[in-house]
Amino acid sequence: MEESLKLLLSDLKKIFIDDKLEDVQNEQVLKLAFVGDTIFDLFTRDYLLRKYYNKIKISEVHKKNTELVCAKNQSMIADTLVNDFLTEEEISYFKHARNAHSHSKSKNSSIVEYRKATGLEALLGLLLYKDEKRLMQVLEKIAVIIESS
């Protein structure tokens, strides 16, 4: 399982090998947000399974995950990270991604929350390709934020 995950991540990285990850084009940001969305979802699922292992039904875990991955919650997490954890370079990229024009929108959140969520997801995607160690630090901080909310 671990080897197949490493292979998957390796294949994902190959997609961006010829692209500049700091590219200002919206399409690049949205690609990274697409990957970052999966990272965030996988992280929250793992977090919840570890926290509630054999304590609650999987349907309840699913409900809690749905609450965690919503744009409103991601927006709150992004605000906390920007205020006291991210580097200036990461904040700059987050803001760039937040302002990217997407053709989709959220049903249950404001446009501001949705854009902040996109910024967070794009940052997670960027860190996967640029600095996996930093990605893990950011995810650990997200766990702390989730625990305190």
Contacts in CASP RR format, 6 or more apart in sequence:
PFRMAT RR
TARGET T0000
AUTHOR 0000-0000-0000
METHOD contacts of the structure
MODEL  1
MEESLKLLLSDLKKIFIDDKLEDVQNEQVLKLAFVGDTIFDLFTRDYLLR
KYYNKIKISEVHKKNTELVCAKNQSMIADTLVNDFLTEEEISYFKHARNA
HSHSKSKNSSIVEYRKATGLEALLGLLLYKDEKRLMQVLEKIAVIIESS
9 128 0 8 1.000
12 35 0 8 1.000
12 128 0 8 1.000
13 128 0 8 1.000
13 129 0 8 1.000
15 31 0 8 1.000
16 31 0 8 1.000
16 32 0 8 1.000
16 129 0 8 1.000
19 28 0 8 1.000
20 28 0 8 1.000
21 28 0 8 1.000
21 32 0 8 1.000
21 126 0 8 1.000
21 129 0 8 1.000
21 130 0 8 1.000
22 93 0 8 1.000
23 29 0 8 1.000
24 96 0 8 1.000
26 100 0 8 1.000
26 101 0 8 1.000
26 102 0 8 1.000
29 96 0 8 1.000
29 97 0 8 1.000
29 100 0 8 1.000
29 118 0 8 1.000
29 119 0 8 1.000
29 122 0 8 1.000
30 100 0 8 1.000
30 102 0 8 1.000
30 118 0 8 1.000
30 122 0 8 1.000
32 97 0 8 1.000
32 121 0 8 1.000
32 122 0 8 1.000
32 125 0 8 1.000
32 126 0 8 1.000
32 129 0 8 1.000
33 97 0 8 1.000
33 100 0 8 1.000
33 102 0 8 1.000
33 118 0 8 1.000
33 119 0 8 1.000
33 121 0 8 1.000
33 122 0 8 1.000
33 125 0 8 1.000
34 121 0 8 1.000
35 121 0 8 1.000
35 124 0 8 1.000
35 125 0 8 1.000
35 128 0 8 1.000
36 121 0 8 1.000
36 122 0 8 1.000
36 124 0 8 1.000
36 125 0 8 1.000
36 128 0 8 1.000
37 121 0 8 1.000
39 121 0 8 1.000
39 124 0 8 1.000
39 125 0 8 1.000
39 128 0 8 1.000
39 135 0 8 1.000
39 139 0 8 1.000
40 69 0 8 1.000
40 74 0 8 1.000
40 120 0 8 1.000
40 121 0 8 1.000
40 124 0 8 1.000
41 65 0 8 1.000
41 69 0 8 1.000
43 139 0 8 1.000
43 142 0 8 1.000
44 65 0 8 1.000
44 68 0 8 1.000
44 69 0 8 1.000
44 146 0 8 1.000
45 61 0 8 1.000
45 65 0 8 1.000
47 143 0 8 1.000
47 146 0 8 1.000
48 61 0 8 1.000
48 64 0 8 1.000
48 65 0 8 1.000
48 68 0 8 1.000
49 61 0 8 1.000
52 60 0 8 1.000
52 61 0 8 1.000
52 64 0 8 1.000
67 73 0 8 1.000
68 146 0 8 1.000
70 106 0 8 1.000
70 108 0 8 1.000
70 109 0 8 1.000
71 106 0 8 1.000
71 108 0 8 1.000
71 109 0 8 1.000
71 113 0 8 1.000
71 114 0 8 1.000
71 116 0 8 1.000
71 117 0 8 1.000
72 108 0 8 1.000
72 109 0 8 1.000
72 113 0 8 1.000
74 113 0 8 1.000
74 116 0 8 1.000
74 117 0 8 1.000
74 120 0 8 1.000
74 121 0 8 1.000
75 109 0 8 1.000
75 112 0 8 1.000
75 113 0 8 1.000
75 114 0 8 1.000
75 116 0 8 1.000
75 117 0 8 1.000
75 120 0 8 1.000
76 145 0 8 1.000
76 149 0 8 1.000
77 120 0 8 1.000
77 142 0 8 1.000
77 145 0 8 1.000
77 146 0 8 1.000
78 94 0 8 1.000
78 98 0 8 1.000
78 116 0 8 1.000
78 117 0 8 1.000
78 119 0 8 1.000
78 120 0 8 1.000
79 116 0 8 1.000
80 145 0 8 1.000
81 94 0 8 1.000
81 120 0 8 1.000
81 138 0 8 1.000
81 141 0 8 1.000
81 142 0 8 1.000
81 145 0 8 1.000
82 91 0 8 1.000
82 94 0 8 1.000
85 138 0 8 1.000
85 141 0 8 1.000
86 94 0 8 1.000
86 123 0 8 1.000
86 138 0 8 1.000
90 123 0 8 1.000
90 127 0 8 1.000
93 122 0 8 1.000
93 123 0 8 1.000
93 126 0 8 1.000
94 119 0 8 1.000
94 120 0 8 1.000
94 122 0 8 1.000
94 123 0 8 1.000
95 119 0 8 1.000
97 118 0 8 1.000
97 119 0 8 1.000
97 121 0 8 1.000
97 122 0 8 1.000
97 123 0 8 1.000
97 126 0 8 1.000
98 115 0 8 1.000
98 116 0 8 1.000
98 118 0 8 1.000
98 119 0 8 1.000
99 115 0 8 1.000
100 118 0 8 1.000
100 119 0 8 1.000
100 122 0 8 1.000
102 114 0 8 1.000
102 115 0 8 1.000
102 118 0 8 1.000
105 111 0 8 1.000
105 114 0 8 1.000
106 113 0 8 1.000
106 114 0 8 1.000
106 117 0 8 1.000
109 117 0 8 1.000
123 138 0 8 1.000
124 135 0 8 1.000
124 138 0 8 1.000
124 139 0 8 1.000
125 135 0 8 1.000
127 134 0 8 1.000
127 135 0 8 1.000
127 138 0 8 1.000
128 135 0 8 1.000
END
